[in-house]
Amino acid sequence: MRHFEHLPVEVRANLFHREPGEFGVDSPAGTLAVALGATLYCPATRPRLAEDIVKQAGRGVVSMVLCLEDSIDDAEVAGAEENLVRQLAELSGRGSGTSLPLLFIRVRTPEQIVDLVSRLGAGVRLLSGFVLPKFTEERGGAFLEALMSAETAQVTEELGGRRLFAMPVLESPELMHRETRTDSLSGISRIVDKYRERVLALRLGVTDLCSAYGLRRAPDMTAYDVQLVASVIADVVNMLGRADGTGFTITGPVWEYFKPHERMFKPQLRISPFSSGRAESLRTALIEHHMDGLLREIELDRANGLQGKTCIHPSHVAPVHALSVVSHEEFSDAVDILEPQRCGGGVLRSSYTNKMNEVKPHRAWAERTLRRAEVFGVAREDVSFVELLAASLRT
């Protein structure tokens, strides 16, 4: 699979200086973690779940979470499990010609992992792993051991020797409470490091974090405007997202809004990027649906060390992916910084002649940027996120 593959070939040729690369379930974990992009959550109770998965794949979704946890009622769990097993069996029966996203199941308990893998039969081949809720050191060990146990000899044939990944969700009250946060993060660090080869990415559960204080951000505000939440994100990245080889990919928090709401503050989208052609109507539509807040939060996610985003509505996918494409300017800077002859350091003027590139301090940024370029591509010099987003929304 590859990002933006749902766009016609000629459209991609006009948008990309370097097109997104291919990746799949057997790609290196570091590649898959970046490639997750907008991970769309879907309740496992949906009666046409198999059709929904195929439809979203056709719209550019490359990772989905089939949820058995907070998105469904406690009384629905048994029925949701049965539906999930049945729908994945249907998908499995469609054969290899059907292009599917990376699929993960969000469970409630460790026992569900082993039980579901045994019940899925051939459908387990469609799975990339499990999402582990309310993850702490104490709870996490049982979840991760269950993941390993699920790959025992009796299911090895069905899995075809493939690995199953874990995506822990950091959302427990201990992370919000200042007096327990450091110890909690230290414990999480110990357990995910122990199972490093199986932990694909760490996800931030901001909705649950907010619930510890009865908070909910308005559509005019980002997660970074809620200072209690912003402090948690900063500490999570500080302790678990370092660029020195010890860190993990940490994904951006969910954006909860997808319908128009009464607006209190001014729109956050400048007019100039949308000043040509039909882009003006795109700006209006984004503002009407409070997507300007989402776009701002995506930019702040990246500025704060996060990659990708949890999404609960299909309309959020295109903005996340459009803003994940590496700009031509970013790519030029990264390539210049990583030139072999500059391994000794130094300072150089950017090829766009608008900034300083300092080789040693900017190296980690450049390496991360080129990893993103591998899976999301590099935009042409005259192409911005506006053209990328408009092209995705027209399909």
TORBA-154311 format. One record per residue (C-alpha): y, z, x; chain. Coordinates in steps of 0.02 Angstrom, whole numbers, plus 50000, padded with zeros to 5 digits. Layout:
<lumtors>
Y,Z,X,A
...
</lumtors>
This chain:
<lumtors>
50000,50000,50000,A
50181,49988,50049,A
50350,50039,49980,A
50446,49908,49878,A
50289,49800,49863,A
50328,49786,49677,A
50480,49680,49720,A
50461,49490,49737,A
50440,49426,49914,A
50605,49332,49913,A
50698,49488,49854,A
50625,49592,49995,A
50671,49458,50120,A
50853,49470,50065,A
50855,49660,50072,A
50763,49704,50232,A
50798,49677,50416,A
50625,49751,50444,A
50511,49766,50292,A
50416,49927,50253,A
50249,49939,50340,A
50079,49961,50260,A
49993,50130,50248,A
49842,50201,50159,A
49733,50353,50136,A
49664,50333,50312,A
49835,50323,50396,A
49885,50463,50516,A
49941,50620,50425,A
50115,50609,50499,A
50137,50435,50426,A
50071,50486,50254,A
50184,50639,50248,A
50339,50531,50270,A
50271,50394,50156,A
50251,50512,50007,A
50430,50475,49956,A
50462,50518,49774,A
50306,50613,49720,A
50294,50597,49531,A
50219,50744,49438,A
50121,50710,49278,A
50034,50834,49161,A
49846,50811,49166,A
49843,50822,48976,A
49915,50647,48951,A
49793,50550,48840,A
49824,50385,48933,A
49834,50459,49106,A
49736,50318,49188,A
49853,50187,49114,A
50005,50290,49164,A
49947,50296,49344,A
49922,50108,49353,A
50090,50076,49267,A
50186,50188,49385,A
50102,50108,49536,A
50167,49941,49472,A
50343,50015,49470,A
50341,50071,49650,A
50268,50247,49641,A
50159,50281,49793,A
50116,50465,49767,A
50077,50563,49608,A
50025,50741,49567,A
49913,50767,49415,A
49961,50941,49361,A
49848,51077,49292,A
49973,51216,49325,A
50147,51253,49257,A
50170,51088,49165,A
50035,51133,49038,A
50003,51281,48925,A
49876,51411,48981,A
49769,51370,48830,A
49761,51185,48880,A
49680,51205,49051,A
49499,51172,49002,A
49546,51019,48900,A
49661,50956,49038,A
49519,50969,49165,A
49403,50870,49052,A
49536,50739,49023,A
49571,50727,49210,A
49387,50702,49253,A
49368,50571,49117,A
49526,50475,49162,A
49487,50469,49349,A
49312,50408,49308,A
49392,50268,49207,A
49506,50224,49353,A
49361,50227,49474,A
49267,50106,49364,A
49406,49977,49374,A
49354,49930,49550,A
49448,49904,49712,A
49567,49773,49642,A
49675,49905,49559,A
49816,49967,49671,A
49841,50154,49649,A
49960,50285,49720,A
49904,50428,49830,A
49838,50551,49701,A
49841,50741,49712,A
49786,50874,49588,A
49891,51030,49565,A
49770,51171,49530,A
49793,51352,49476,A
49652,51437,49571,A
49547,51403,49727,A
49390,51395,49619,A
49459,51244,49527,A
49457,51140,49687,A
49269,51155,49715,A
49231,51139,49530,A
49336,50983,49505,A
49270,50895,49660,A
49092,50924,49600,A
49133,50861,49425,A
49232,50708,49476,A
49084,50615,49549,A
49139,50443,49610,A
49314,50480,49546,A
49341,50597,49693,A
49364,50442,49802,A
49532,50416,49718,A
49596,50585,49775,A
49704,50616,49927,A
49705,50804,49904,A
49768,50956,49809,A
49934,51041,49779,A
49922,51230,49803,A
50044,51332,49697,A
50135,51493,49738,A
50072,51485,49915,A
50074,51640,50024,A
49970,51695,50172,A
49863,51804,50058,A
49833,51670,49926,A
49834,51522,50044,A
49677,51563,50142,A
49568,51557,49987,A
49643,51391,49932,A
49620,51310,50101,A
49443,51376,50122,A
49403,51305,49950,A
49470,51137,50006,A
49354,51140,50156,A
49207,51196,50050,A
49236,51051,49931,A
49188,50933,50071,A
49011,50999,50089,A
48859,50889,50113,A
48827,50861,49928,A
48994,50772,49904,A
49010,50691,50074,A
48932,50531,50008,A
49057,50519,49866,A
49205,50554,49979,A
49144,50425,50103,A
49186,50542,50247,A
49369,50546,50195,A
49476,50701,50216,A
49564,50792,50076,A
49739,50855,50111,A
49829,51010,50051,A
50011,51020,49998,A
50059,51204,49980,A
50206,51243,49865,A
50327,51375,49930,A
50391,51459,49772,A
50343,51643,49771,A
50471,51782,49738,A
50438,51851,49913,A
50533,51700,49980,A
50685,51734,49872,A
50692,51920,49911,A
50788,51943,50073,A
50689,52096,50130,A
50520,52006,50121,A
50568,51827,50165,A
50544,51832,50353,A
50374,51917,50343,A
50319,51798,50205,A
50370,51644,50304,A
50286,51712,50460,A
50125,51735,50363,A
50135,51560,50288,A
50166,51492,50462,A
50007,51576,50526,A
49895,51511,50388,A
49959,51331,50385,A
49950,51322,50574,A
49768,51376,50566,A
49731,51230,50448,A
49861,51112,50521,A
49751,50957,50514,A
49732,50977,50325,A
49912,51021,50278,A
49999,50858,50238,A
50168,50928,50186,A
50249,51086,50120,A
50335,51073,49951,A
50480,51179,49891,A
50463,51249,49714,A
50646,51280,49678,A
50624,51305,49490,A
50507,51452,49521,A
50621,51520,49657,A
50768,51517,49536,A
50665,51609,49404,A
50660,51765,49514,A
50846,51787,49475,A
50857,51702,49306,A
50951,51554,49381,A
50957,51370,49336,A
51071,51243,49418,A
51176,51134,49304,A
51169,50943,49315,A
51339,50945,49401,A
51266,51048,49544,A
51136,51024,49679,A
51010,51151,49744,A
51128,51178,49891,A
51266,51240,49775,A
51153,51386,49723,A
51176,51495,49876,A
51019,51599,49850,A
50914,51441,49847,A
51009,51359,49990,A
50974,51510,50100,A
50787,51496,50064,A
50786,51310,50105,A
50876,51345,50269,A
50752,51479,50319,A
50600,51375,50270,A
50660,51230,50377,A
50708,51350,50516,A
50535,51427,50527,A
50420,51288,50465,A
50511,51123,50491,A
50554,51122,50676,A
50556,50957,50772,A
50468,51028,50925,A
50292,50984,50867,A
50260,51150,50780,A
50341,51103,50615,A
50282,51019,50455,A
50357,50891,50339,A
50450,50985,50202,A
50488,50893,50041,A
50645,50904,49934,A
50654,51006,49774,A
50638,50937,49598,A
50787,50866,49503,A
50767,50925,49324,A
50885,50811,49228,A
50858,50636,49160,A
50962,50622,49000,A
51151,50625,48976,A
51235,50796,48971,A
51413,50850,48942,A
51504,50839,49108,A
51616,50978,49174,A
51660,50909,49346,A
51713,50739,49411,A
51578,50611,49454,A
51515,50620,49632,A
51496,50432,49662,A
51638,50340,49746,A
51690,50174,49668,A
51695,50068,49826,A
51506,50051,49859,A
51487,49985,49681,A
51638,49871,49678,A
51549,49703,49678,A
51468,49610,49535,A
51353,49703,49417,A
51350,49857,49529,A
51496,49930,49430,A
51384,49943,49276,A
51251,50024,49385,A
51375,50158,49439,A
51421,50191,49257,A
51238,50208,49207,A
51201,50326,49352,A
51348,50437,49307,A
51304,50439,49122,A
51131,50505,49163,A
51192,50627,49297,A
51104,50527,49431,A
51256,50550,49541,A
51202,50731,49561,A
51026,50674,49608,A
51094,50551,49737,A
51200,50686,49815,A
51054,50806,49822,A
50943,50675,49906,A
51074,50652,50041,A
51089,50841,50063,A
50899,50854,50072,A
50896,50740,50222,A
51046,50823,50303,A
50953,50988,50291,A
50788,50926,50364,A
50690,50881,50207,A
50599,50717,50171,A
50545,50643,50005,A
50564,50734,49840,A
50468,50808,49695,A
50505,50705,49537,A
50468,50743,49355,A
50534,50580,49281,A
50501,50398,49331,A
50688,50360,49332,A
50707,50471,49487,A
50588,50369,49595,A
50699,50219,49631,A
50849,50323,49690,A
50739,50426,49807,A
50661,50271,49883,A
50824,50174,49896,A
50903,50316,49994,A
50747,50332,50103,A
50767,50158,50177,A
50840,50167,50352,A
51009,50083,50364,A
51037,49950,50495,A
51162,50064,50581,A
51040,50211,50588,A
50905,50097,50657,A
51020,50026,50790,A
51070,50200,50847,A
50889,50262,50851,A
50828,50112,50951,A
50971,50131,51076,A
50937,50316,51100,A
50751,50289,51130,A
50768,50148,51257,A
50647,50189,51400,A
50781,50172,51533,A
50880,50312,51450,A
50744,50444,51463,A
50852,50538,51587,A
50987,50569,51458,A
51169,50521,51452,A
51297,50470,51322,A
51329,50297,51251,A
51440,50218,51122,A
51346,50161,50967,A
51320,49975,50941,A
51429,49993,50786,A
51566,50064,50902,A
51602,50208,50782,A
51513,50358,50856,A
51440,50441,51011,A
51252,50439,51038,A
51196,50577,51157,A
51021,50533,51214,A
50937,50703,51237,A
51010,50798,51087,A
50987,50649,50969,A
50810,50604,51026,A
50719,50705,50892,A
50830,50629,50757,A
50796,50455,50825,A
50608,50482,50826,A
50612,50547,50647,A
50720,50399,50594,A
50599,50271,50666,A
50452,50357,50579,A
50546,50336,50416,A
50583,50155,50460,A
50396,50122,50481,A
50359,50161,50300,A
50524,50129,50209,A
50589,49984,50313,A
50761,49945,50383,A
50897,49870,50274,A
50991,49713,50324,A
51159,49741,50404,A
51254,49699,50244,A
51135,49791,50125,A
51170,49967,50063,A
51073,50085,49950,A
51167,50007,49803,A
51080,49838,49825,A
50913,49922,49856,A
50930,50029,49700,A
50991,49885,49592,A
50844,49776,49647,A
50719,49914,49606,A
50794,49946,49435,A
50789,49762,49387,A
50599,49754,49403,A
</lumtors>
